[in-house]
Amino acid sequence: MISLEVKDIHAGYGEARILHGVDLQANGSDGAVTVIGPNGAGKSTLLKAVMGFLIPERGGIIYRGEDITRLRPDERIKKGIAYIPQLNNVFPSLTVEENLTMGGYLLSRSKVREKKEELFGQYPRLAERRNQRAKTLSGGERQMLAMARAMMTDPQLLLFDEPSAALSPNMAEQVFEKIEEIKRQGKGVILVEQDAQRSLEISDQGYVLVDGQNAFQGGADDILNDEKIREAYLGN
């Protein structure tokens, strides 16, 4: 079953055109999709278009059989899509618990309490820091908080933009392990990630974007084992 289908989208910022007819499919049974490519290829722009921060000039976005191309981001959240940006992904002046509460703004008070305790069980480091302000957390802890906050509404598709950026190797690995855990829960995941090797290792499908267009798509293992792609985008 295709849960997300991006069809021939053209999008950008003002007069700057970034995406030139990009296609992407995420199947519910495939779990995770990684999008790689050089800087400026349009990877983050693609996620923003899927989330509704950009409305494509051409093309369409279909989610679970419904055309969501022109829906607002909050409407897409209600449909089951969550977005975890690379930057500004938590409320720094709020505590860990308050951040989670904000993530559950669509839920009843009782459901918010229930969901917070469930997530504190899954993210014990956050539970230990539940009364700390987010600005006092390490970069890795803030990333974990951003992920947990996105999970408050029990999304079915999560969009990650560079989740391991600027993290220590140990913390980055913990983030990837959490993403794998989310995938095992039956959620769909789309990853834009600087560590393409590690991201593809936990993914089922991969796309390579170059100059805002599809350059290659296929199984994650096929990309990992393709010598030319590895040399160009994976660093070995």
C-alpha positions as CSV (number, residue, x, y, z in Angstrom):
1,M,0.0,0.0,0.0
2,I,1.4,3.4,-1.0
3,S,1.0,5.7,2.0
4,L,2.7,8.8,0.4
5,E,3.1,9.6,-3.3
6,V,4.9,12.8,-4.4
7,K,4.1,13.3,-8.1
8,D,6.1,15.6,-10.3
9,I,6.3,18.5,-7.9
10,H,7.9,21.8,-8.7
11,A,8.6,24.1,-5.8
12,G,10.9,26.8,-4.4
13,Y,11.2,30.0,-2.6
14,G,10.0,33.1,-4.4
15,E,11.7,33.2,-7.7
16,A,14.2,30.5,-6.7
17,R,13.1,27.3,-8.1
18,I,14.5,24.3,-6.2
19,L,12.5,21.2,-7.2
20,H,12.0,20.4,-10.8
21,G,9.6,17.5,-11.1
22,V,10.5,15.3,-8.2
23,D,8.7,12.0,-7.6
24,L,8.8,9.9,-4.4
25,Q,6.8,7.0,-3.0
26,A,6.7,5.8,0.6
27,N,5.0,2.5,1.1
28,G,3.5,1.6,4.4
29,S,5.2,-1.8,4.2
30,D,8.6,-0.3,3.4
31,G,9.1,1.4,6.7
32,A,11.9,4.0,6.0
33,V,13.0,6.0,3.0
34,T,16.3,7.9,2.8
35,V,16.8,10.9,0.5
36,I,20.4,11.7,-0.3
37,G,22.2,14.1,-2.7
38,P,24.6,17.0,-2.7
39,N,24.1,20.3,-0.9
40,G,21.4,22.3,-2.6
41,A,19.8,19.3,-4.3
42,G,16.4,20.1,-2.8
43,K,16.2,17.4,-0.1
44,S,15.0,19.7,2.8
45,T,12.8,21.6,0.3
46,L,11.1,18.2,-0.5
47,L,10.3,17.6,3.1
48,K,8.9,21.1,3.6
49,A,6.7,20.6,0.6
50,V,5.4,17.3,2.0
51,M,4.7,19.0,5.3
52,G,2.9,21.9,3.7
53,F,5.4,24.7,4.4
54,L,5.7,25.1,0.7
55,I,2.9,24.7,-1.8
56,P,4.1,23.2,-5.1
57,E,3.6,25.3,-8.2
58,R,3.0,22.1,-10.1
59,G,2.4,18.4,-9.2
60,G,0.7,16.8,-6.3
61,I,1.1,15.1,-3.0
62,I,-1.2,12.1,-2.2
63,Y,-1.3,10.7,1.4
64,R,-3.3,7.6,2.0
65,G,-5.2,8.1,-1.2
66,E,-6.1,11.7,-0.4
67,D,-4.8,14.8,-2.2
68,I,-3.2,16.9,0.5
69,T,-1.2,19.2,-1.9
70,R,-2.9,22.4,-0.7
71,L,-3.5,21.5,3.0
72,R,-1.9,23.6,5.7
73,P,0.7,22.0,7.9
74,D,-1.6,21.8,10.9
75,E,-4.1,20.0,8.7
76,R,-1.4,17.5,7.7
77,I,-0.6,16.9,11.3
78,K,-4.2,15.9,11.9
79,K,-3.9,13.5,9.0
80,G,-1.0,11.7,10.7
81,I,2.2,13.4,9.4
82,A,4.9,14.8,11.7
83,Y,8.0,16.9,10.8
84,I,11.2,17.1,12.9
85,P,13.3,19.9,11.5
86,Q,17.1,20.2,12.0
87,L,17.0,23.6,13.7
88,N,14.5,25.3,16.1
89,N,12.9,21.9,16.8
90,V,12.1,22.6,20.5
91,F,10.8,25.5,22.6
92,P,14.0,26.4,24.5
93,S,12.3,28.4,27.3
94,L,9.8,25.6,28.1
95,T,10.6,22.5,30.2
96,V,10.9,19.1,28.7
97,E,7.4,18.2,30.0
98,E,6.0,21.5,28.7
99,N,7.4,20.8,25.3
100,L,5.7,17.4,25.2
101,T,2.4,19.1,26.3
102,M,2.7,21.5,23.4
103,G,3.2,18.5,21.1
104,G,-0.1,17.1,22.3
105,Y,-2.2,20.2,21.6
106,L,-4.7,18.2,19.5
107,L,-5.3,15.7,22.4
108,S,-7.6,15.8,25.4
109,R,-5.9,16.6,28.8
110,S,-6.2,13.0,29.9
111,K,-4.7,11.7,26.7
112,V,-1.9,14.2,27.0
113,R,-1.0,12.9,30.4
114,E,-1.2,9.3,29.3
115,K,0.9,10.0,26.2
116,K,3.6,11.9,28.1
117,E,4.1,9.1,30.6
118,E,4.2,6.6,27.8
119,L,6.9,8.6,26.0
120,F,8.9,9.2,29.3
121,G,9.0,5.4,29.5
122,Q,10.4,5.2,26.0
123,Y,12.8,8.1,26.5
124,P,14.2,7.7,30.1
125,R,16.8,10.4,29.6
126,L,14.0,12.9,29.0
127,A,12.1,11.5,32.0
128,E,15.2,12.4,34.2
129,R,15.1,15.9,32.8
130,R,11.4,16.5,32.6
131,N,11.5,19.7,34.7
132,Q,14.6,21.1,32.9
133,R,14.2,23.9,30.4
134,A,15.0,22.6,26.9
135,K,17.7,25.2,26.4
136,T,19.8,23.5,29.1
137,L,19.8,20.1,27.3
138,S,22.6,18.8,25.1
139,G,22.1,18.8,21.3
140,G,21.4,15.1,21.4
141,E,18.8,15.5,24.2
142,R,17.1,18.2,22.3
143,Q,16.9,16.0,19.2
144,M,15.4,13.2,21.4
145,L,12.9,15.8,22.8
146,A,11.9,16.9,19.3
147,M,11.3,13.3,18.3
148,A,9.3,12.6,21.4
149,R,7.2,15.7,21.0
150,A,6.4,14.7,17.4
151,M,5.3,11.3,18.7
152,M,2.7,12.9,21.0
153,T,0.0,12.8,18.3
154,D,0.8,9.2,17.3
155,P,1.8,10.1,13.7
156,Q,1.9,7.5,11.0
157,L,4.5,9.2,8.8
158,L,7.5,11.1,10.3
159,L,9.8,13.4,8.3
160,F,13.3,13.8,9.7
161,D,15.6,16.6,8.4
162,E,19.2,15.9,9.3
163,P,18.5,14.3,12.7
164,S,22.1,13.5,13.5
165,A,23.6,16.9,12.5
166,A,26.2,18.3,14.9
167,L,25.8,15.3,17.3
168,S,28.6,13.2,18.8
169,P,28.9,9.8,17.2
170,N,27.5,8.1,20.3
171,M,24.5,10.4,20.5
172,A,23.9,10.2,16.7
173,E,23.8,6.4,17.0
174,Q,21.2,6.7,19.8
175,V,19.1,8.9,17.5
176,F,19.3,6.3,14.7
177,E,18.4,3.5,17.1
178,K,15.3,5.6,18.2
179,I,14.3,6.0,14.5
180,E,14.6,2.3,14.0
181,E,12.4,1.8,17.1
182,I,9.8,4.1,15.6
183,K,10.0,2.2,12.3
184,R,9.4,-1.1,14.2
185,Q,6.2,0.4,15.6
186,G,4.9,0.4,12.1
187,K,5.4,4.1,11.4
188,G,6.6,5.4,8.0
189,V,9.8,7.3,8.1
190,I,11.4,9.6,5.5
191,L,15.0,10.7,6.3
192,V,17.1,13.5,4.9
193,E,20.5,12.8,6.5
194,Q,24.1,13.9,6.3
195,D,25.2,10.4,7.4
196,A,23.8,8.8,4.3
197,Q,25.6,5.4,5.0
198,R,23.9,5.0,8.4
199,S,20.6,6.3,7.2
200,L,20.5,3.9,4.3
201,E,21.4,1.0,6.7
202,I,18.1,1.5,8.6
203,S,16.1,2.2,5.5
204,D,14.3,0.1,2.9
205,Q,14.2,2.5,0.0
206,G,16.5,5.3,-1.2
207,Y,16.3,8.3,-3.5
208,V,19.1,10.4,-4.9
209,L,18.3,14.0,-5.8
210,V,20.6,16.1,-7.9
211,D,19.8,19.7,-8.9
212,G,16.2,19.3,-7.7
213,Q,15.5,16.2,-9.8
214,N,15.4,12.4,-9.3
215,A,18.8,11.0,-10.3
216,F,18.3,7.5,-8.9
217,Q,15.9,5.5,-6.8
218,G,15.8,1.9,-5.6
219,G,16.3,-0.4,-2.6
220,A,18.6,1.0,0.1
221,D,20.9,-2.0,-0.3
222,D,21.1,-1.4,-4.0
223,I,22.3,2.2,-3.3
224,L,24.7,1.1,-0.7
225,N,26.2,-1.4,-3.1
226,D,26.3,0.8,-6.1
227,E,30.0,1.8,-6.5
228,K,29.3,5.0,-8.4
229,I,26.7,6.3,-5.9
230,R,28.9,5.4,-3.0
231,E,31.8,7.3,-4.5
232,A,29.7,10.3,-5.2
233,Y,27.5,10.5,-2.1
234,L,28.6,8.1,0.6
235,G,32.3,9.0,0.8
236,N,33.7,5.6,0.1
